[in-house]
Amino acid sequence: MARVVAIIMLLVALMPNPYGYYILLRWVICAICAYYAFKAYGEKSVPWVWTFGVGAAIYNPIIPLHLGRQVWSVVNIASVVIIIASYFTLRQRKPPENKTG
């Protein structure tokens, strides 16, 4: 679900929005990237740890990168592609098996 939110927000960011939207985008995408970096670490998937770690650093709201609108558009599209790819490669959380009797 978090990945879907991230993808939607990143695609909406390609359109003109108030500046506050981009601040919110940084917080949300940074948090989602940090979460999936932690999840990838638990799965011992080092490439995804680095990928999402870099994503969290790029979108971090504390020390923001100041890039032009065109550059951010490319970064946002690349982020969407990466998030979609992670959906197919990072394991999905499976419900615990019901062991009865």
RARAKA-V89243 format. One record per helix or strand of 3 or more residues. SS is the DSSP state (@ for helix, = for strand). FROM is the first residue (numbers start at 1). LEN is the number of residues. If there is no record, write none. Layout:
{{SS	FROM	LEN} {SS	FROM	LEN}}
This chain:
{{@	2	11} {@	19	24} {@	46	14} {@	69	21}}
